[in-house]
Every structure is written in C-alpha cells, then in structure tokens.
C-alpha cells in the first residue's frame, strides 16, 4: 500500500466493509443500510 498512488488508496477507502451486530435481524440490517 505504501507505494500505491493517492487515487488507488482513495478508491480502496470507498470499499470498507460494514459490520452489524449479529443480534440484528435481516430487516434491521436492511433498515440500517437504507438510512445511512
């Protein structure tokens, strides 16, 4: 990563995974995703 261009690093930052608590139902996860 240290040798990559600024553009490559910024593109990578757009793809961070999002984690939700395992207790949430599918519908709660969908609601979270749609409202952020």
Steps between C-alpha positions, in 0.01 A plus 500: 500500500785738567595513134149545363374826359271731692216411260543126563493554876189719480324241285582235759351716776166505316469125548531457876275221628219586739440275797178471695435332835404135450186552709341712228236342281528515123241775494691708757817473291310607188353795691847602621644483149217702347505775761871587497 
